[in-house]
């Protein structure tokens, strides 16, 4: 019986560091037990459709993707305007040592915006935006009346420490691909870039 082997390569990775934990990022695993990272519903659907998986380990968020058998490009071609959103939540041991802004909380959350067509490769809390941020998924709200009616609205996110927004904007060098037209991946073993990171988030000011 023939067997089917699915191949995967790294799509990108994002490393976390924290000044209060000197060995975070460099050796990894210090922050990992106290930070939770999840995808939002829109990103979960996208990842399922394109066979993208993510792991949070060694203080690093790693995304990897199914690739074609004979080349390092996605098995299912990614959208040209590839976007993804991750929720970040900190447990008390990390949060207590993080100098968050006084107005942080509830709907005021940090947003780490990472453009894969920009050269910036790191950001701290001061560089992130802080404020309300709308969810990507509209919801239906029932309005009582005679007759009642339904309207579609978008609510702000609430209760998270922050979000990571991966966006694709502009025409500068694409940091996920060596060849944009064919979507040949950059962070691959064959390229020798599997240990490089797209971005580093510093949880300090």
C-alpha positions in Angstrom: 0.0 0.0 0.0 1.3 3.4 -0.9 1.7 5.9 1.9 1.0 9.6 1.7 3.6 11.9 3.4 2.7 15.5 4.0 5.7 17.9 4.2 5.8 21.0 6.3 8.1 24.0 6.6 8.3 27.0 8.8 6.2 29.9 7.6 7.5 32.4 10.3 8.3 32.7 13.9 8.0 35.4 16.5 10.2 35.5 19.5 9.3 37.0 22.9 11.7 38.5 25.5 11.3 40.3 28.8 13.9 42.3 30.7 12.8 41.0 34.0 13.7 37.5 32.8 17.3 37.7 31.5 17.3 34.3 29.9 14.0 34.7 28.0 14.3 34.3 24.3 18.0 33.4 24.3 17.6 30.0 25.8 13.8 29.9 25.7 11.1 28.4 27.9 11.2 31.0 30.6 8.1 32.9 29.5 6.3 30.0 27.8 4.3 28.6 30.8 3.0 32.1 31.6 1.9 33.3 28.2 -1.1 32.0 26.3 -1.4 32.6 22.6 -4.5 31.8 20.5 -5.8 32.6 17.0 -9.0 34.6 16.5 -11.9 32.9 14.7 -11.0 34.4 11.3 -7.4 33.2 11.5 -8.4 29.8 12.8 -10.6 29.4 9.6 -7.7 30.6 7.4 -5.2 28.3 9.0 -7.5 25.3 8.7 -8.1 26.0 5.0 -4.4 26.3 4.2 -3.0 23.6 6.5 -1.2 26.1 8.8 -0.4 25.1 12.4 1.2 27.0 15.2 3.1 26.1 18.4 4.1 28.2 21.4 7.3 26.9 22.8 10.8 28.1 23.9 9.4 31.6 24.2 8.6 31.6 20.5 5.5 31.5 18.4 6.2 29.2 15.4 3.9 28.8 12.4 4.4 26.1 10.0 2.6 25.2 6.8 2.1 22.2 4.5 4.2 22.5 1.4 4.3 20.8 -2.0 6.2 17.6 -2.4 8.9 18.9 -4.8 9.2 22.6 -3.7 9.2 24.8 -0.6 5.9 26.6 -1.4 2.5 26.3 0.2 0.4 23.2 -0.8 -2.6 25.6 -0.8 -1.6 29.0 -2.2 -1.9 31.7 0.4 -3.9 34.9 -0.2 -1.8 37.7 -1.6 -2.9 39.9 1.3 -2.1 37.3 4.0 -3.3 38.5 7.4 -3.4 36.7 10.8 -4.4 37.7 14.3 -3.2 36.2 17.6 -4.5 36.9 21.1 -1.8 37.4 23.8 -2.7 36.8 27.5 -0.2 36.9 30.4 -0.5 35.1 33.7 0.2 37.0 36.9 3.9 36.1 37.3 4.7 37.8 34.0 2.1 40.6 34.2 3.2 41.6 37.7 6.7 42.3 36.3 5.5 44.1 33.1 5.2 47.8 33.2 1.9 48.2 31.5 0.4 51.7 30.9 -2.0 52.9 33.6 -4.9 52.9 31.1 -4.4 49.3 29.9 -7.2 46.9 30.6 -10.7 45.9 29.4 -11.0 47.3 25.8 -7.6 49.1 26.0 -5.3 46.4 24.7 -1.8 46.4 23.1 -1.6 45.8 19.3 1.7 44.6 17.9 1.3 45.2 14.1 3.8 43.2 12.0 3.9 44.0 8.3 5.7 41.2 6.4 6.6 43.8 3.7 8.4 46.1 6.1 11.9 46.0 7.5 11.0 46.5 11.1 11.9 43.3 13.1 11.2 44.1 16.7 8.9 46.1 19.0 8.4 46.8 22.7 5.3 48.0 24.6 6.1 51.6 23.9 6.1 50.9 20.2 2.8 49.0 20.2 -0.5 50.9 19.9 -2.7 50.9 23.0 -6.5 51.4 22.8 -9.7 49.8 21.6 -9.5 47.4 18.7 -12.4 46.0 16.7 -12.9 42.2 16.3 -12.6 40.9 12.8 -15.9 39.0 13.0 -19.2 40.9 12.8 -22.0 39.7 15.1 -25.8 39.9 14.8 -27.7 41.8 17.4 -31.5 41.5 17.9 -33.4 44.8 18.3 -36.7 44.3 20.2 -39.7 45.8 18.6 -42.9 45.1 16.8 -41.6 43.5 14.7 -38.1 43.0 16.0 -35.1 43.2 13.7 -31.6 42.0 13.4 -28.6 44.3 12.7 -24.9 43.4 12.1 -22.3 45.2 14.1 -18.7 44.8 15.2 -17.7 44.9 18.8 -14.3 45.8 20.3 -12.1 43.1 21.7 -12.0 43.0 25.5 -10.1 41.2 28.3 -6.9 40.4 26.4 -3.4 41.7 27.1 -2.9 42.4 23.5 -2.9 41.1 19.9 -0.4 40.4 17.2 -1.6 41.4 13.8 0.3 40.0 10.8 -0.4 42.1 7.8 0.8 42.3 4.2 1.0 45.9 2.9 3.1 47.8 0.5 5.6 46.7 -2.2 8.8 46.3 -0.3 10.7 43.0 0.0 8.4 40.2 1.1 9.9 38.7 4.2 8.0 35.4 4.0 9.1 34.5 0.5 12.2 34.3 -1.6 10.0 34.4 -4.7 6.6 36.2 -4.3 5.1 35.0 -7.5 5.6 31.3 -6.6 5.4 31.8 -2.9 8.7 30.0 -2.3 9.2 30.2 1.5 12.1 32.0 3.1 12.4 30.4 6.6 13.2 26.9 5.4 15.9 24.4 6.1 17.0 24.4 2.5 17.7 28.2 2.7 19.4 27.9 6.0 17.0 30.3 7.6 15.0 27.9 9.8 16.4 29.4 13.0 15.8 33.1 12.0 12.8 35.0 13.3 10.4 37.3 11.5 10.0 39.5 14.6 10.8 39.9 18.3 8.4 41.3 20.8 9.9 42.8 23.9 7.5 42.8 26.8 9.0 46.0 28.3 9.2 49.6 27.5 
